[in-house]
Amino acid sequence: MGSKKARGEALDKLTDKIKIKPHVFEKFSTPVYTFLRLILSQLFRSIFPANFTGLNNVPKKGPVIFASNHLSHVDPIFMIAGSRRKLHFLAKHEHFERFATRFVVSSTGQIKTVREEGGRGALSTASGVLDSGRCMGIFPEGTRSRNSEPPFLGKGKTGIARLAASYPEVLIIPVVCEGTRNFMQPKKHKFPRFWRPVTINFGKAITWKEWIYHEKGGNLNDKEIEKLANQDIEKQKEVLSELYRRFTDQFMMTLKHMGAA
């Protein structure tokens, strides 16, 4: 009992020092998205030839990070329909400047990325979503694959690890979208090719807390985490940078093993 308490205290201390400052939303209301998700998700699953696997890995409540490969702009729609959760994705600030694009992105659960210096806006916005108890959908690669042929899966950016470290007990579910590129390929298909099969696979969740202690993950013990929490900022950043990169690389490998091409 005491060991578990000590472990929790050490990680809590580190988390307090490195946690991303969450954006506080003045208004977080998405009535159109809520309505469309409830009404159209069932219809969407019935009409399109999509196969959703691993749904037993998706919790019915609580904040969750859904992290997926990214082949097409329809990936978020299939993830929302399959997960049966109210996922939110980040969208560029510019998409909210015109009514047409603002309506589309708002209707599909996307929220405006807060602009901050140093590129911290996306992480601050995502942190704000999780802080409010909602689900966040992210693409670790940072953008859709630009490759014209396999392999499409690129190198992940460490934002997923930094976000996970800020919320060490929040579940991170690896998601693999298969077939969405053939369903609607960016810059090639103006309309969906409804007959193309799509598979969305929800993998087994992991948390930063589990990973940082695991011998095949961060492989740190209580004393090492305590030491890391007390180190000077520069040394701390150096060690964390290595941990973030290792976590991200391992997560991307998980996506690859799950079938991400």
RODO-2510 file (C-alpha; in nm, 4 decimals, decimal comma):
residues 261
     n   res          X          Y          Z
     1     m     0,0000     0,0000     0,0000
     2     g     0,2803     0,2367     0,0982
     3     s     0,4739     0,1529    -0,2185
     4     k     0,1757     0,2385    -0,4373
     5     k     0,1304     0,5654    -0,2490
     6     a     0,4971     0,6555    -0,2948
     7     r     0,4767     0,5715    -0,6636
     8     g     0,1732     0,7953    -0,7017
     9     e     0,3387     1,0816    -0,5138
    10     a     0,6555     1,0696    -0,7227
    11     l     0,4678     1,0730    -1,0518
    12     d     0,2252     1,3398    -0,9301
    13     k     0,5181     1,5622    -0,8393
    14     l     0,6713     1,5220    -1,1843
    15     t     0,3367     1,5760    -1,3568
    16     d     0,2780     1,9001    -1,1676
    17     k     0,6093     2,0333    -1,2957
    18     i     0,5734     1,9336    -1,6604
    19     k     0,1983     1,9521    -1,7219
    20     i     0,0900     2,1546    -2,0235
    21     k    -0,1115     2,4559    -1,9189
    22     p    -0,4645     2,3803    -2,0410
    23     h    -0,6587     2,6388    -2,2332
    24     v    -0,9738     2,7451    -2,0484
    25     f    -1,2615     2,7653    -2,2937
    26     e    -1,4989     3,0536    -2,2391
    27     k    -1,7662     2,8549    -2,4190
    28     f    -1,7485     2,4887    -2,5084
    29     s    -2,0797     2,4171    -2,6737
    30     t    -2,1202     2,2057    -2,9868
    31     p    -2,4982     2,1575    -3,0313
    32     v    -2,4832     2,0918    -3,4068
    33     y    -2,2102     1,8326    -3,3641
    34     t    -2,3968     1,6679    -3,0764
    35     f    -2,7160     1,6464    -3,2819
    36     l    -2,5493     1,5172    -3,5985
    37     r    -2,3408     1,2621    -3,4100
    38     l    -2,6445     1,1146    -3,2372
    39     i    -2,8660     1,1140    -3,5451
    40     l    -2,6246     1,0356    -3,8258
    41     s    -2,3721     0,7989    -3,6644
    42     q    -2,6127     0,5055    -3,6666
    43     l    -2,7156     0,5846    -4,0234
    44     f    -2,3510     0,6201    -4,1246
    45     r    -2,2601     0,2801    -3,9788
    46     s    -2,5564     0,1212    -4,1570
    47     i    -2,4917     0,2673    -4,5019
    48     f    -2,1162     0,2568    -4,5492
    49     p    -1,9200    -0,0704    -4,5821
    50     a    -1,7179    -0,0070    -4,2688
    51     n    -1,5894    -0,2687    -4,0285
    52     f    -1,5185    -0,1525    -3,6738
    53     t    -1,3019    -0,3825    -3,4619
    54     g    -1,1769    -0,3633    -3,1043
    55     l    -1,4810    -0,1710    -2,9793
    56     n    -1,4464    -0,3505    -2,6450
    57     n    -1,1315    -0,1402    -2,5939
    58     v    -1,3316     0,1852    -2,6004
    59     p    -1,4633     0,3000    -2,2597
    60     k    -1,8127     0,4455    -2,2529
    61     k    -1,7184     0,7470    -2,0421
    62     g    -1,4280     0,9562    -1,9205
    63     p    -1,1548     1,1474    -2,1077
    64     v    -0,9687     0,9441    -2,3695
    65     i    -0,7005     1,0187    -2,6282
    66     f    -0,7722     0,8457    -2,9592
    67     a    -0,4499     0,8491    -3,1652
    68     s    -0,4567     0,7312    -3,5266
    69     n    -0,2714     0,7137    -3,8541
    70     h    -0,3994     0,9689    -4,1058
    71     l    -0,4780     0,8804    -4,4674
    72     s    -0,7812     1,0925    -4,5571
    73     h    -0,9925     1,3826    -4,4339
    74     v    -1,2724     1,1321    -4,3668
    75     d    -1,0680     0,9570    -4,0955
    76     p    -1,2226     1,1638    -3,8106
    77     i    -1,5761     1,0857    -3,9319
    78     f    -1,5149     0,7108    -3,9289
    79     m    -1,3427     0,7345    -3,5888
    80     i    -1,6392     0,9195    -3,4406
    81     a    -1,8941     0,6814    -3,5930
    82     g    -1,7027     0,3733    -3,4801
    83     s    -1,6067     0,4797    -3,1289
    84     r    -1,9577     0,6020    -3,0396
    85     r    -1,7835     0,8710    -2,8371
    86     k    -1,7898     1,2457    -2,8778
    87     l    -1,4391     1,3004    -3,0153
    88     h    -1,2902     1,6436    -3,0708
    89     f    -1,0160     1,7191    -3,3204
    90     l    -0,8033     2,0293    -3,3668
    91     a    -0,8582     2,2475    -3,6726
    92     k    -0,6584     2,5412    -3,8042
    93     h    -0,7686     2,8855    -3,6910
    94     e    -0,8300     2,9845    -4,0550
    95     h    -1,1032     2,7208    -4,0987
    96     f    -1,3252     2,9189    -3,8630
    97     e    -1,2996     3,2485    -4,0505
    98     r    -1,5532     3,1624    -4,3244
    99     f    -1,9066     3,0470    -4,2513
   100     a    -1,9000     2,7462    -4,4866
   101     t    -1,5798     2,5936    -4,3504
   102     r    -1,6686     2,6962    -3,9939
   103     f    -1,9971     2,5057    -4,0166
   104     v    -1,8291     2,1943    -4,1585
   105     v    -1,5496     2,1736    -3,9015
   106     s    -1,7802     2,2584    -3,6113
   107     s    -2,0304     1,9957    -3,7245
   108     t    -1,7641     1,7250    -3,7166
   109     g    -1,6351     1,7937    -3,3661
   110     q    -1,3369     2,0060    -3,4618
   111     i    -1,2327     2,2957    -3,2428
   112     k    -1,0245     2,6016    -3,3092
   113     t    -0,6574     2,5760    -3,2188
   114     v    -0,5628     2,8509    -2,9769
   115     r    -0,2797     3,0621    -3,1073
   116     e     0,0200     3,0800    -2,8761
   117     e     0,3867     3,1577    -2,9207
   118     g     0,6295     2,8722    -2,9712
   119     g     0,3752     2,6375    -3,1252
   120     r     0,2175     2,5603    -2,7889
   121     g    -0,1336     2,6410    -2,9052
   122     a    -0,2308     2,2925    -3,0242
   123     l    -0,1124     2,1216    -2,7062
   124     s    -0,2758     2,3844    -2,4859
   125     t    -0,6062     2,3413    -2,6696
   126     a    -0,5894     1,9616    -2,6536
   127     s    -0,5032     1,9827    -2,2847
   128     g    -0,8088     2,2017    -2,2307
   129     v    -1,0301     1,9398    -2,3956
   130     l    -0,8995     1,6621    -2,1697
   131     d    -0,9144     1,8872    -1,8646
   132     s    -1,2865     1,9309    -1,9252
   133     g    -1,3357     1,5534    -1,9250
   134     r    -1,3844     1,5174    -2,3014
   135     c    -1,2270     1,2910    -2,5632
   136     m    -0,9478     1,4092    -2,7892
   137     g    -0,8744     1,2695    -3,1336
   138     i    -0,5203     1,3261    -3,2599
   139     f    -0,2955     1,2220    -3,5465
   140     p     0,0610     1,1772    -3,4132
   141     e     0,2090     1,2346    -3,7586
   142     g     0,0746     1,5893    -3,7441
   143     t    -0,0787     1,5823    -4,0920
   144     r    -0,2157     1,3501    -4,3589
   145     s     0,0341     1,1256    -4,5314
   146     r     0,1768     1,2935    -4,8414
   147     n     0,3140     0,9690    -4,9855
   148     s     0,1614     0,8556    -5,3130
   149     e     0,2311     0,4882    -5,2377
   150     p     0,3083     0,2718    -4,9312
   151     p     0,4465     0,3143    -4,6756
   152     f     0,2017     0,5889    -4,5801
   153     l     0,2741     0,5886    -4,2078
   154     g     0,5265     0,8571    -4,1221
   155     k     0,7314     0,9461    -3,8169
   156     g     0,5279     1,0575    -3,5188
   157     k     0,5719     1,3925    -3,3485
   158     t     0,6257     1,3909    -2,9742
   159     g     0,3166     1,5987    -2,8988
   160     i     0,1276     1,2783    -2,8181
   161     a     0,3842     1,1906    -2,5511
   162     r     0,3824     1,5382    -2,3987
   163     l     0,0043     1,5287    -2,3819
   164     a     0,0078     1,1789    -2,2307
   165     a     0,2643     1,2855    -1,9692
   166     s     0,0369     1,5720    -1,8644
   167     y    -0,2470     1,3259    -1,8057
   168     p    -0,0681     1,0078    -1,6909
   169     e    -0,3864     0,8159    -1,6083
   170     v    -0,5873     0,9066    -1,9190
   171     l    -0,6298     0,6162    -2,1601
   172     i    -0,4569     0,6443    -2,4978
   173     i    -0,6211     0,4224    -2,7590
   174     p    -0,4252     0,3406    -3,0755
   175     v    -0,6523     0,3563    -3,3803
   176     v    -0,5740     0,2320    -3,7289
   177     c    -0,7738     0,3526    -4,0292
   178     e    -0,7538     0,1165    -4,3251
   179     g    -0,9104     0,1849    -4,6641
   180     t    -1,0024     0,5484    -4,6034
   181     r    -0,7515     0,6628    -4,8641
   182     n    -0,9273     0,4548    -5,1323
   183     f    -1,2616     0,5681    -4,9961
   184     m    -1,1703     0,9332    -5,0512
   185     q    -0,8148     1,0211    -5,1491
   186     p    -0,7086     1,3811    -5,0787
   187     k    -0,6715     1,6015    -5,3890
   188     k    -0,7924     1,3195    -5,6136
   189     h    -1,1478     1,2238    -5,5217
   190     k    -1,4061     1,5013    -5,5010
   191     f    -1,6693     1,2604    -5,3715
   192     p    -1,6541     0,9517    -5,1498
   193     r    -1,6357     0,6148    -5,3211
   194     f    -1,9041     0,4524    -5,1119
   195     w    -1,8359     0,1000    -5,2347
   196     r    -1,4794     0,0972    -5,1035
   197     p    -1,4471    -0,1030    -4,7780
   198     v    -1,3068     0,0663    -4,4692
   199     t    -1,1799    -0,0900    -4,1465
   200     i    -1,1261     0,1051    -3,8249
   201     n    -0,9399    -0,0894    -3,5580
   202     f    -0,9392     0,0307    -3,1963
   203     g    -0,6435    -0,1210    -3,0126
   204     k    -0,5736    -0,1881    -2,6479
   205     a    -0,5352     0,1288    -2,4451
   206     i    -0,2243     0,2330    -2,2564
   207     t    -0,1519     0,5141    -2,0120
   208     w     0,1637     0,7158    -1,9568
   209     k     0,1664     0,5920    -1,5963
   210     e     0,1803     0,2298    -1,7121
   211     w     0,4402     0,3048    -1,9778
   212     i     0,6864     0,5057    -1,7702
   213     y     0,7277     0,2237    -1,5160
   214     h     0,7256    -0,0639    -1,7648
   215     e     1,0606    -0,2290    -1,8326
   216     k     0,9974    -0,2089    -2,2080
   217     g     0,8725     0,1478    -2,1844
   218     g     1,0222     0,4289    -1,9781
   219     n     1,1749     0,1744    -1,7398
   220     l     1,1926     0,4209    -1,4502
   221     n     1,1475     0,3442    -1,0816
   222     d     1,0181     0,5662    -0,8036
   223     k     1,3603     0,7045    -0,7091
   224     e     1,4441     0,7903    -1,0707
   225     i     1,1122     0,9696    -1,1195
   226     e     1,1654     1,1593    -0,7949
   227     k     1,5149     1,2559    -0,9128
   228     l     1,3791     1,3678    -1,2501
   229     a     1,1170     1,5835    -1,0803
   230     n     1,3875     1,7573    -0,8742
   231     q     1,6416     1,8125    -1,1523
   232     d     1,7193     2,1534    -1,2974
   233     i     1,5029     2,2517    -1,5917
   234     e     1,7612     2,1945    -1,8644
   235     k     1,8573     1,8459    -1,7509
   236     q     1,4913     1,7629    -1,6978
   237     k     1,4078     1,8703    -2,0530
   238     e     1,6899     1,6561    -2,1890
   239     v     1,5693     1,3406    -2,0126
   240     l     1,2041     1,4082    -2,0949
   241     s     1,2895     1,4675    -2,4588
   242     e     1,4386     1,1181    -2,4786
   243     l     1,1364     0,9669    -2,3032
   244     y     0,8915     1,1496    -2,5314
   245     r     1,0722     1,0289    -2,8419
   246     r     1,0844     0,6691    -2,7160
   247     f     0,7140     0,6705    -2,6269
   248     t     0,6205     0,8173    -2,9651
   249     d     0,8346     0,5738    -3,1637
   250     q     0,6912     0,2787    -2,9731
   251     f     0,3378     0,4064    -3,0236
   252     m     0,3918     0,4444    -3,3977
   253     m     0,5301     0,0908    -3,4064
   254     t     0,2102    -0,0240    -3,2360
   255     l     0,0072     0,1390    -3,5139
   256     k     0,2244    -0,0359    -3,7709
   257     h     0,1782    -0,3745    -3,6031
   258     m    -0,1974    -0,3116    -3,5966
   259     g    -0,1994    -0,2752    -3,9745
   260     a    -0,1200     0,0891    -4,0531
   261     a     0,0399     0,0798    -4,3970
***
